[in-house]
Structure formats: C-alpha cells, structure tokens
Amino acid sequence: MTLKITPLSGTIGAEISGIDLRNLSNSEFDAVHRAFLDHAVLCFRDQDLTPDDQIAFARRWGEIHDHPYLNGLPDHPEIIEIVKEAGERNRFGAYWHTDQIFTPTPAMATMLYAKEVPPVGGDTMFASLTSAYDALSDGMKAMASRLRTFNLYDKQSPRSKRMAEKIPNRETAAEPATHPLVRIHPETKKPALYVNGMPTTTHFVGMTQDESQPLIRHFLKHATRPEFTCRIRWSPGTLGIWDNRCLLHMALDDYPDYRRVMHRITIKGDATIGIHDLEAAE
C-alpha cells in the first residue's frame, strides 16, 4: 500500500489512506507529520486500534497531556472516553474552541478515535485560525498582535453545570491562563488567532468583559467563516488528529436519538509565543 493524501477542503484538512497506524515506519510517520503541518487536521479510516495501539501512536507525537478535570479509562488513564447516550442532552464540545486554552501550556494536538457513532450526524467541524489571521485587515492585525486573552475553566457556567456528571474533578481549583491573541506556531512559524468564546476566554488583559466580548465575538465569527473550515464525518475505526495551535473545532450535536463513543488523547504542548513577543525580542 502507498500513503495517499486527499484534502478535505480547499483550506484545511486531509484524509490519509494506505497506512496501518499499528505498523507505521519512521518514514511513513515523517510523511504523516509533514501532512499534519500542511493540513492541520488529519483523519485515517478503517483503523483497528486497541487502547494500547492508540496510546503508542499518540506517544510518537510527544508526551501525553493529562486533562486537569477529566478522568481517563481505569486501565488506560491516558484515554478519556467521551460518551453521549441516546436521548442525552448534555453536549460535550458542541461549541467552537481549542483544547486546554485555559492552561498555561495548552495541548499541542488532540487525537480522537471513533468507537461507536450514529448512522448520520455527530461530525466534528474545524476552522483555520491561520487563514483567519491572514484575512484580517492590516489595522486589525496590528491591534490584535498587542492583545492578550484571559482564559479560565468556568465550572459555574450553564454549560459546565450541565456537564457536571462528566467532570469528576470539579473540586480541583481552576487556575487562569493568559495567551497572546496572535500566536506564532512553533513549527511552521505562521501567525494565527488564538481565542475561545465565553465562558473560557473571558476578556482581554487590561480590558473589561464588556469592552472585550464584542471584539472576541467578532474574531470568532470571522475565524469560523465557511471558507476557513472542514469537517470529519466519523465512522467506526476512524482516527482524527488535529493541531490545537492553529485550529478551532466543534462537535456537532445533531444526533439526539443515538449513542456516540469516542476515545480521546491529547498531546502536551509548549508555552504560547505571540507575534508581539517576537517583535519585542528583536
């Protein structure tokens, strides 16, 4: 079999075929890594992976990131099992976000493996924060490069309260994290917007929430324009991996009568560096 890369849209995303993730050579992994940097989100179909197989593949990308509030599987704590039962109305990840922006060193990548999916629906959407930054006006780029966001995991928000039974470590203290609004990707060196919506990104440092939120909503609306997006349509055995350093994602909650089970691993990242940080260092 020969590795083949098929784009998912004109902007981001690619499907990789012709490889078995259980037996990936170093040269094949190098090709997958290059595709990851080029396309930011990848999916692999018809992969027959045990939890140990998924963990082994994840470790080729880096050290596994432990979620501060969610517990993993009893025998494989590296894997968080995300289950939505038929008829359940609690929505996990059903809003535009990038994972663990509320920590000082957010997750570099997220890996999701489909175990059980509805017959239709339950896709995951992605939006390119790199393309969103590139499409800003020069004036907006200049302003954005000097802003920092204040981010906090808000356990008292309506969304968190609905998810209470899925967040076992609710008593763990939530620490805030600040990040540059324009983040430099550590590998591609490309600038990208780096922001979530409420309740996670609450405001800009040095500004009030009332002053910040209209601008934050503008950036999110801009970043999720259709031409910046792609989606993964899941089937059992599909594995997706995406770059949290330059993407937003959202799980679509359009399958109320069906069960969905996914196995998630996140990979540790680095402290964020902003475009203004680089300019100040020169």
C-alpha positions in Angstrom: 0.0 0.0 0.0 1.1 3.6 -0.7 0.4 6.5 1.5 -2.1 8.8 -0.1 -3.2 12.3 1.0 -6.6 13.6 0.0 -7.6 17.1 1.0 -10.9 17.5 3.0 -11.4 21.1 1.8 -9.6 23.9 -0.1 -8.2 25.3 3.1 -7.5 22.7 5.8 -7.8 19.0 6.5 -6.7 15.8 4.8 -7.6 12.1 4.8 -4.6 9.8 4.9 -5.0 6.4 3.3 -2.7 3.5 2.6 -1.2 3.0 6.0 -1.8 1.0 9.2 -1.2 3.1 12.3 -0.3 -0.1 14.2 2.7 -0.6 12.0 3.9 2.8 10.9 7.5 3.0 9.7 9.6 6.1 10.6 9.5 7.3 7.0 5.7 7.0 7.0 5.4 8.8 10.3 7.6 11.6 8.9 5.2 11.9 5.9 2.2 12.0 8.2 3.9 14.7 10.3 4.6 16.8 7.3 0.9 16.4 6.2 -0.1 17.4 9.7 1.8 20.7 9.5 0.5 21.3 6.0 -3.2 20.5 6.6 -3.6 20.9 10.4 -6.2 18.1 10.8 -5.9 14.6 9.5 -8.1 11.5 9.5 -7.4 7.9 9.0 -10.1 5.4 8.1 -10.6 1.7 9.0 -8.0 1.6 11.7 -8.4 -1.4 14.1 -6.8 0.0 17.2 -6.7 -1.3 20.8 -6.2 1.4 23.5 -2.6 0.4 23.7 -2.2 0.9 19.9 -3.8 4.4 20.2 -1.5 5.3 23.1 1.6 4.1 21.2 0.7 6.2 18.2 0.0 9.2 20.4 3.4 8.9 22.0 5.1 9.2 18.7 3.9 12.8 18.7 5.1 13.7 22.1 4.3 13.4 25.8 0.6 12.7 26.6 -1.2 15.7 28.2 -3.3 14.9 31.3 -6.6 16.7 31.5 -6.8 18.6 34.8 -10.6 17.9 35.3 -11.5 14.8 33.4 -10.5 11.2 34.4 -9.3 8.6 31.9 -10.2 5.0 31.5 -9.4 2.9 34.6 -6.9 0.6 32.8 -5.7 3.3 30.3 -5.8 6.7 32.1 -4.2 8.4 29.1 -7.5 7.9 27.2 -10.6 9.9 28.0 -13.8 8.1 26.9 -16.4 10.6 25.7 -19.8 9.0 25.7 -23.1 10.6 24.7 -26.0 8.3 25.3 -29.2 8.3 23.2 -31.5 11.0 24.4 -28.8 12.7 26.5 -28.9 16.5 26.3 -25.5 17.3 27.8 -23.3 18.5 25.0 -19.5 17.9 25.2 -17.5 20.2 22.9 -20.5 21.4 21.0 -19.1 24.9 20.6 -16.1 26.4 18.8 -13.0 26.1 20.9 -9.4 25.0 21.0 -8.5 22.4 23.7 -7.0 23.4 27.1 -6.6 27.1 26.3 -7.3 27.6 30.0 -3.9 26.1 30.9 -0.5 27.9 30.7 0.8 25.2 28.3 -2.2 24.1 26.2 -2.4 20.7 24.4 -0.5 20.7 21.2 -2.7 18.1 19.5 -5.9 16.2 20.1 -6.5 12.6 18.9 -10.0 11.2 18.7 -10.8 7.6 17.8 -14.3 6.6 16.9 -15.7 3.5 18.7 -19.4 3.9 18.1 -21.1 6.6 16.0 -24.7 7.4 14.9 -25.8 6.4 11.5 -25.8 10.1 10.5 -24.6 13.2 12.3 -22.1 13.7 15.0 -19.4 15.2 12.7 -16.6 17.4 14.0 -16.1 20.8 12.4 -12.7 22.6 12.2 -11.7 26.2 11.4 -8.3 27.5 10.4 -7.1 30.2 12.8 -4.1 30.7 10.4 -6.4 31.6 7.5 -8.5 33.8 9.8 -5.4 35.8 10.8 -4.2 36.1 7.2 -7.6 37.5 6.1 -7.6 40.3 8.7 -7.0 43.9 7.6 -3.6 45.3 8.4 -5.1 47.6 11.0 -6.8 44.7 12.8 -3.6 42.6 12.7 -1.7 45.4 14.3 -4.2 45.8 17.1 -4.7 42.0 17.6 -0.9 41.4 17.9 -0.8 43.5 21.1 -3.7 41.9 22.9 -3.6 39.0 25.4 -6.6 36.9 26.4 -7.5 35.9 29.9 -8.8 32.3 30.0 -10.4 30.3 32.8 -12.2 27.0 33.1 -15.5 28.2 34.5 -17.2 25.4 36.5 -20.2 27.6 37.3 -21.2 28.3 33.7 -24.5 26.8 32.5 -22.6 24.5 30.1 -20.3 23.2 32.9 -23.3 22.6 35.2 -25.0 20.6 32.5 -21.8 18.6 32.2 -21.4 18.1 35.9 -21.5 14.3 35.8 -18.8 14.2 33.1 -16.4 16.4 35.1 -15.4 14.3 38.1 -12.6 16.6 39.3 -14.9 19.6 39.9 -13.3 20.4 43.2 -9.9 20.9 41.6 -9.0 24.6 41.7 -9.2 26.3 38.2 -6.2 28.5 37.5 -6.4 31.2 34.9 -4.0 31.4 31.9 -3.2 34.3 29.6 -2.1 33.9 26.0 -1.3 36.2 23.0 -4.3 36.7 20.8 -1.9 36.2 17.8 0.1 33.1 18.4 3.2 32.0 16.5 3.1 28.3 15.5 6.3 26.9 16.9 6.9 24.6 13.9 5.5 26.4 10.9 6.3 29.9 12.3 2.9 31.1 10.9 0.8 33.6 13.0 -2.7 32.5 13.9 -5.6 33.9 16.0 -5.8 32.1 19.3 -9.1 32.6 21.1 -12.1 30.8 22.5 -15.6 32.2 23.3 -17.3 32.6 26.6 -17.1 31.2 29.2 -13.4 30.2 28.7 -11.9 33.4 27.1 -13.5 35.9 29.4 -11.7 39.2 28.4 -8.5 40.8 27.1 -5.9 41.6 29.7 -6.2 45.3 30.7 -9.8 45.5 29.5 -13.2 44.7 31.0 -15.5 41.9 29.8 -18.0 44.5 28.5 -15.2 46.0 26.4 -13.7 42.7 25.3 -16.6 40.5 24.4 -17.9 42.3 21.3 -14.4 42.0 19.8 -13.9 38.4 20.9 -17.2 37.5 19.3 -16.1 39.3 16.1 -12.9 37.3 16.0 -14.8 34.0 16.5 -17.4 34.9 13.8 -14.6 35.8 11.4 -12.5 32.7 12.2 -15.4 30.3 11.5 -16.3 31.6 8.1 -17.3 28.6 5.9 -14.3 29.1 3.6 -11.9 28.5 6.6 -13.5 25.2 7.6 -13.7 21.5 7.0 -15.3 18.6 8.8 -14.6 14.9 9.7 -17.5 12.5 9.2 -16.9 9.7 11.6 -17.3 6.0 11.1 -16.2 3.2 13.5 -12.4 2.9 13.2 -11.8 6.4 12.1 -8.9 8.2 13.9 -8.6 12.0 13.7 -5.7 14.2 14.9 -5.7 18.0 14.9 -3.4 20.9 15.7 -4.8 22.9 18.6 -2.2 25.6 18.0 -3.9 26.8 14.9 -7.4 25.4 14.8 -10.8 25.7 16.4 -13.1 22.7 16.4 -16.7 21.9 17.4 -18.6 18.6 17.8 -22.0 18.8 16.1 -24.9 17.9 18.4 -27.3 16.7 15.7 -28.0 13.1 16.7 -30.3 13.2 19.7 -31.6 9.7 19.4 -28.3 7.8 19.0 -25.3 6.8 21.1 -21.7 8.1 20.3 -18.5 6.8 21.9 -15.1 8.3 21.2 -11.6 7.7 22.7 -9.6 10.9 23.2 -5.9 11.6 23.9 -4.3 15.0 24.0 -0.6 15.7 23.4 1.4 18.1 25.5 2.3 21.5 24.0 4.5 24.4 24.8 4.0 27.8 26.3 2.5 30.2 23.8 4.5 32.9 22.0 2.9 35.9 20.4 3.9 37.9 17.3 4.4 40.9 19.6 6.7 38.8 21.8 9.0 38.1 18.8 9.0 41.8 17.7 10.0 42.9 21.3 12.8 40.3 21.3 14.4 41.6 18.1 
